[in-house]
Amino acid sequence: MSDAPAPWTTVARTTVVADRWIRLHADDCADGSGRRIAPYYGNHTNRLHHFLALGCSRVADQSLDDNEDILVRTRPLETLGEHLSQSYHQLTWYKAMERIGR
């Protein structure tokens, strides 16, 4: 598996919506190779996603689009909850455990 992708940098930011419920930005970003990604819409919750897949095996390398960088990390199911520090991610983990009967 490859090393972690270089972090993006925010070159410019425009606030699209900001109120007491949400803060949405349209960012002009550059990836580790200097490629520009704009607009990149984001808020404080869209940087990390979890996906629970059981019984899988790797059969090929990733085939990514030009502007994609995806880091895949695997964790043992029994200790996965210890790696989730945000309540939303813990909730999704508990729901997944309930769904698979654990």
C-alpha positions as CSV (number, residue, x, y, z in Angstrom):
1,M,0.0,0.0,0.0
2,S,1.3,3.5,-0.8
3,D,2.3,6.2,1.6
4,A,-0.3,8.7,2.8
5,P,-1.1,11.4,0.2
6,A,0.4,14.8,0.8
7,P,-2.1,17.2,2.5
8,W,-4.0,19.8,0.5
9,T,-3.4,23.4,1.2
10,T,-6.2,26.1,1.0
11,V,-5.2,28.8,-1.4
12,A,-8.3,30.9,-1.0
13,R,-11.7,30.5,0.8
14,T,-15.1,32.0,0.2
15,T,-17.8,31.5,2.8
16,V,-21.0,30.5,1.0
17,V,-23.3,30.1,4.0
18,A,-22.6,30.9,7.7
19,D,-25.3,30.8,10.4
20,R,-25.8,29.0,13.7
21,W,-26.5,25.7,12.0
22,I,-23.9,25.4,9.2
23,R,-20.7,27.0,7.9
24,L,-20.1,26.1,4.2
25,H,-17.0,27.2,2.3
26,A,-16.0,27.1,-1.3
27,D,-12.2,26.6,-1.2
28,D,-9.6,26.9,-3.9
29,C,-7.2,24.1,-3.0
30,A,-3.9,22.7,-4.2
31,D,-2.9,19.1,-3.6
32,G,0.6,17.9,-2.8
33,S,1.5,18.0,-6.5
34,G,0.3,21.5,-7.0
35,R,-2.8,20.6,-8.9
36,R,-5.7,23.0,-8.2
37,I,-9.1,21.8,-7.1
38,A,-11.7,24.5,-7.1
39,P,-14.3,25.0,-6.0
40,Y,-14.0,22.4,-3.3
41,Y,-17.0,22.7,-1.1
42,G,-16.6,21.7,2.5
43,N,-17.4,22.1,6.1
44,H,-15.8,20.7,9.2
45,T,-17.3,17.2,8.8
46,N,-16.3,16.1,5.3
47,R,-12.6,15.3,5.7
48,L,-12.9,11.7,6.8
49,H,-15.3,8.9,6.0
50,H,-15.5,5.4,7.4
51,F,-16.6,2.3,5.5
52,L,-17.1,-1.1,7.2
53,A,-16.5,-4.0,4.8
54,L,-16.3,-7.5,6.1
55,G,-14.8,-10.6,4.3
56,C,-12.9,-8.5,1.7
57,S,-9.5,-9.1,0.1
58,R,-7.4,-6.8,-2.0
59,V,-7.3,-7.9,-5.6
60,A,-5.8,-4.9,-7.3
61,D,-4.2,-1.5,-6.8
62,Q,-6.3,1.6,-6.7
63,S,-7.4,3.2,-9.9
64,L,-7.9,6.9,-9.0
65,D,-9.0,9.9,-11.0
66,D,-6.5,12.7,-11.4
67,N,-7.8,14.7,-8.4
68,E,-8.3,11.8,-6.0
69,D,-6.1,10.7,-3.1
70,I,-7.6,7.9,-1.0
71,L,-5.8,6.4,2.0
72,V,-7.1,3.0,3.0
73,R,-6.4,1.9,6.6
74,T,-7.5,-1.4,8.0
75,R,-8.2,-2.0,11.6
76,P,-9.2,-5.2,13.5
77,L,-13.0,-5.0,14.1
78,E,-12.5,-5.7,17.8
79,T,-10.4,-2.6,18.4
80,L,-11.8,-0.2,15.8
81,G,-13.9,1.7,18.2
82,E,-10.7,2.8,20.1
83,H,-9.5,4.7,17.0
84,L,-12.7,6.8,16.6
85,S,-12.5,10.0,18.6
86,Q,-15.4,11.9,17.3
87,S,-18.9,11.1,18.5
88,Y,-20.4,10.9,15.0
89,H,-17.9,8.3,14.0
90,Q,-18.4,6.4,17.2
91,L,-22.1,6.4,16.6
92,T,-21.7,5.0,13.1
93,W,-19.4,2.3,14.5
94,Y,-21.9,1.3,17.2
95,K,-24.7,1.2,14.6
96,A,-22.6,-1.0,12.4
97,M,-21.9,-3.4,15.3
98,E,-25.6,-3.5,16.0
99,R,-26.3,-4.3,12.4
100,I,-23.9,-7.2,12.2
101,G,-25.1,-8.5,15.6
102,R,-22.0,-7.8,17.8
